[in-house]
Amino acid sequence: MIVDVNVSLSRWPFRRLPCDETPRLVEKLKTSGVTQAWAGSLDGLLHRDLGAVNTRLADDCRRNGGGLLVPFGSVNPTLPDWREDLRRCCQSHRMPGIRLHPNYHGYPLTDPALAELLTLAEEHGLVVQLVVRMDDVRSQHPLMPVPNVDLNPLPDLLAARPKLRLVLLNALGSVRGVDLARLAASKNVWFDIATLEGLAGIAG
């Protein structure tokens, strides 16, 4: 069983990407032997109406997912209705988890609202995916540079919530050495390998 935990639907706002139409993406995933794909929405980066974004995501996964796509809704704790967005993800759409974009949504991991969000996610048994970066800084649009998420506060957040399940997406290209070891020491954090590049990077 191959589970791809880092799939995004809809359109990247700065350029067209291969397989950015859901049926084609599903076909490609199945051809590659993927049996389940956790899917967020690229609309969740810049759209403010995340309730609508998550409804479209759930509908797209149901209509076009071929039994393969599992929706992970976007939640932005800086928005006034984020608790309702979280509730809908959990109760209305029956999503197993959510996806966070702190750098695009403009908050640090020290924000008290994030701590509350993580506590609620832990209580509801939701998987939380935290995206460290979406694009290499070398290829970002010059009018919209987005720095990587500063993960230094994360170990303390995890230690205070031992039942929280957190997946870091696109982290291994920027988090290394002591910082990576400190995070890996937490028992409730996992990493994907999407940005692990270099000679024999996965084998290493």
PyMOL commands that set and color helices and strands:
alter all, ss='L'
color gray80, all
select helices_A, chain A and resi 22-31+43-46+50-64+82-92+102-105+112-124+137-139+154-159+177-184
alter helices_A, ss='H'
color red, helices_A
select strands_A, chain A and resi 3-9+36-41+69-74+97-100+127-131+165-169+189-191
alter strands_A, ss='S'
color yellow, strands_A
deselect
rebuild
show_as cartoon
